Amino acid sequence: MNDNEIAELTAEIEELTAQRDAKRALKKELLFTEDLSNGISHAQEIFETQHEILRLDTEILLRSNRLKAINSGWLT
């Protein structure tokens, strides 16, 4: 069971990391395309994207901690 769970957790971490990296790139693009002097603001989209990045960070951390616990023998 642990080998399957380790493989699943690793795959989930990779997928979540890819999603987080995409959100970070989107946030960067939104920040660079803002032009407040011309009324172009992406404040809401930036806020929502940052919220999603934090959620993904948390999901990655939870899975990483579980993986570490399995690898250390704390969980069987």
Helices and strands as residue ranges (DSSP letters): H 2-33, G 36-38, H 43-72
